């Protein structure tokens, strides 16, 4: 088995997220997605977020064919513990993280960067912006 690991908020799903999951799954046999808890999203993105509660976000993600398992974490330490415990073969992160500290990356055999697809953004969706 080749385990691929992705983490994020995934509050309002859009095509960019699905393309990320599709790409990540193509790299291995099992795709695990770790999502920020509601409390963590609220701390990081403000009191209006998350738009969708963690159990709904988890349900949506579990319904995507590329994803095999979804777990929720509350803080950086829990995220690091997840990567330490599972020791993924590949951790996939957005290209905007290139050159930045990636929590838990030292426990993955490899880190791959995913280039954003178009101008998709949860923030833009919630602000009512269009992609056209």
C-alpha beads as a LAMMPS data file, in Angstrom:
LAMMPS data file: protein, C-alpha beads

132 atoms
131 bonds

1 atom types
1 bond types

-500.0 500.0 xlo xhi
-500.0 500.0 ylo yhi
-500.0 500.0 zlo zhi

Masses

1 110.0

Atoms # bond

1 1 1 0.000 0.000 0.000
2 1 1 1.191 3.504 -0.845
3 1 1 -0.347 6.120 1.478
4 1 1 -0.897 9.671 0.263
5 1 1 -1.725 12.415 2.778
6 1 1 -3.454 15.769 2.213
7 1 1 -4.690 18.221 4.800
8 1 1 -6.682 21.422 4.836
9 1 1 -9.929 23.121 5.749
10 1 1 -11.975 22.124 2.668
11 1 1 -14.822 24.311 3.888
12 1 1 -16.587 24.940 0.577
13 1 1 -15.545 22.424 -2.045
14 1 1 -14.706 23.586 -5.553
15 1 1 -13.061 22.169 -8.663
16 1 1 -9.564 22.986 -7.421
17 1 1 -10.112 20.718 -4.407
18 1 1 -11.397 17.858 -6.544
19 1 1 -8.427 18.192 -8.913
20 1 1 -6.103 18.085 -5.879
21 1 1 -7.733 14.884 -4.601
22 1 1 -7.667 13.312 -8.063
23 1 1 -3.970 14.117 -8.454
24 1 1 -3.104 12.918 -4.947
25 1 1 -4.951 9.622 -5.407
26 1 1 -3.109 9.033 -8.706
27 1 1 0.145 8.895 -6.727
28 1 1 -0.790 5.944 -4.513
29 1 1 -3.293 3.376 -3.363
30 1 1 -4.828 5.107 -0.322
31 1 1 -5.650 8.798 0.079
32 1 1 -6.065 10.102 3.613
33 1 1 -7.404 13.623 4.049
34 1 1 -7.035 15.414 7.386
35 1 1 -9.321 18.385 7.969
36 1 1 -9.104 21.260 10.407
37 1 1 -11.712 21.137 13.187
38 1 1 -14.352 23.873 13.357
39 1 1 -12.493 25.446 16.282
40 1 1 -9.211 25.571 14.347
41 1 1 -10.883 27.024 11.217
42 1 1 -12.561 29.668 13.359
43 1 1 -9.213 30.621 14.920
44 1 1 -7.390 30.727 11.568
45 1 1 -10.012 32.259 9.271
46 1 1 -12.275 34.300 11.553
47 1 1 -15.597 34.040 13.340
48 1 1 -17.638 33.632 10.137
49 1 1 -15.859 30.410 9.261
50 1 1 -16.225 27.581 8.767
51 1 1 -19.198 27.887 6.466
52 1 1 -19.828 24.121 6.738
53 1 1 -19.408 22.308 10.046
54 1 1 -16.683 19.680 10.400
55 1 1 -19.055 16.710 10.332
56 1 1 -20.638 17.972 7.098
57 1 1 -17.199 18.649 5.586
58 1 1 -16.102 15.149 6.609
59 1 1 -19.260 13.650 5.062
60 1 1 -18.769 15.544 1.773
61 1 1 -15.141 14.434 1.543
62 1 1 -15.950 10.808 2.345
63 1 1 -18.383 10.895 -0.583
64 1 1 -15.621 11.707 -3.081
65 1 1 -14.386 8.606 -4.882
66 1 1 -10.716 9.557 -4.691
67 1 1 -10.683 9.785 -0.880
68 1 1 -10.350 6.667 1.264
69 1 1 -10.280 8.115 4.771
70 1 1 -10.992 11.459 6.456
71 1 1 -9.786 12.467 9.924
72 1 1 -10.265 15.684 11.908
73 1 1 -7.511 17.472 13.824
74 1 1 -7.656 20.375 16.290
75 1 1 -4.154 21.849 16.221
76 1 1 -0.683 21.630 14.733
77 1 1 0.431 19.076 17.301
78 1 1 -2.406 16.721 16.364
79 1 1 -1.581 17.169 12.674
80 1 1 2.052 16.378 13.355
81 1 1 1.020 13.313 15.379
82 1 1 -1.122 12.091 12.465
83 1 1 1.787 12.274 10.060
84 1 1 4.094 10.684 12.631
85 1 1 1.642 7.819 13.211
86 1 1 0.827 7.126 9.550
87 1 1 4.193 8.073 7.990
88 1 1 2.715 8.759 4.553
89 1 1 4.653 7.848 1.453
90 1 1 3.750 11.206 -0.059
91 1 1 2.324 14.376 1.454
92 1 1 0.669 16.595 -1.153
93 1 1 0.401 20.320 -0.426
94 1 1 -0.521 23.356 -2.457
95 1 1 2.299 25.026 -4.359
96 1 1 1.718 28.171 -2.290
97 1 1 3.419 26.252 0.575
98 1 1 6.661 25.842 -1.356
99 1 1 9.487 27.177 0.824
100 1 1 7.304 27.347 3.954
101 1 1 7.194 25.131 7.048
102 1 1 4.837 22.225 6.424
103 1 1 3.652 20.666 9.676
104 1 1 4.504 16.963 9.799
105 1 1 6.384 16.891 6.508
106 1 1 9.466 15.421 8.181
107 1 1 7.523 12.168 8.692
108 1 1 6.522 11.800 5.048
109 1 1 8.893 10.029 2.686
110 1 1 8.259 12.726 0.079
111 1 1 6.445 16.056 -0.310
112 1 1 4.874 16.962 -3.648
113 1 1 3.438 20.347 -4.524
114 1 1 0.156 20.752 -6.360
115 1 1 -0.272 23.775 -8.635
116 1 1 -3.562 25.587 -8.173
117 1 1 -6.167 25.018 -10.864
118 1 1 -7.347 28.333 -12.256
119 1 1 -8.467 30.973 -9.795
120 1 1 -10.643 28.747 -7.612
121 1 1 -10.902 29.932 -4.017
122 1 1 -13.281 29.216 -1.141
123 1 1 -12.901 32.821 0.014
124 1 1 -13.944 34.104 -3.432
125 1 1 -16.955 31.778 -3.439
126 1 1 -18.079 33.034 -0.030
127 1 1 -17.599 36.637 -1.210
128 1 1 -19.804 35.938 -4.216
129 1 1 -17.052 36.282 -6.807
130 1 1 -17.322 34.510 -10.139
131 1 1 -14.677 32.508 -12.004
132 1 1 -15.784 33.641 -15.425

Bonds

1 1 1 2
2 1 2 3
3 1 3 4
4 1 4 5
5 1 5 6
6 1 6 7
7 1 7 8
8 1 8 9
9 1 9 10
10 1 10 11
11 1 11 12
12 1 12 13
13 1 13 14
14 1 14 15
15 1 15 16
16 1 16 17
17 1 17 18
18 1 18 19
19 1 19 20
20 1 20 21
21 1 21 22
22 1 22 23
23 1 23 24
24 1 24 25
25 1 25 26
26 1 26 27
27 1 27 28
28 1 28 29
29 1 29 30
30 1 30 31
31 1 31 32
32 1 32 33
33 1 33 34
34 1 34 35
35 1 35 36
36 1 36 37
37 1 37 38
38 1 38 39
39 1 39 40
40 1 40 41
41 1 41 42
42 1 42 43
43 1 43 44
44 1 44 45
45 1 45 46
46 1 46 47
47 1 47 48
48 1 48 49
49 1 49 50
50 1 50 51
51 1 51 52
52 1 52 53
53 1 53 54
54 1 54 55
55 1 55 56
56 1 56 57
57 1 57 58
58 1 58 59
59 1 59 60
60 1 60 61
61 1 61 62
62 1 62 63
63 1 63 64
64 1 64 65
65 1 65 66
66 1 66 67
67 1 67 68
68 1 68 69
69 1 69 70
70 1 70 71
71 1 71 72
72 1 72 73
73 1 73 74
74 1 74 75
75 1 75 76
76 1 76 77
77 1 77 78
78 1 78 79
79 1 79 80
80 1 80 81
81 1 81 82
82 1 82 83
83 1 83 84
84 1 84 85
85 1 85 86
86 1 86 87
87 1 87 88
88 1 88 89
89 1 89 90
90 1 90 91
91 1 91 92
92 1 92 93
93 1 93 94
94 1 94 95
95 1 95 96
96 1 96 97
97 1 97 98
98 1 98 99
99 1 99 100
100 1 100 101
101 1 101 102
102 1 102 103
103 1 103 104
104 1 104 105
105 1 105 106
106 1 106 107
107 1 107 108
108 1 108 109
109 1 109 110
110 1 110 111
111 1 111 112
112 1 112 113
113 1 113 114
114 1 114 115
115 1 115 116
116 1 116 117
117 1 117 118
118 1 118 119
119 1 119 120
120 1 120 121
121 1 121 122
122 1 122 123
123 1 123 124
124 1 124 125
125 1 125 126
126 1 126 127
127 1 127 128
128 1 128 129
129 1 129 130
130 1 130 131
131 1 131 132
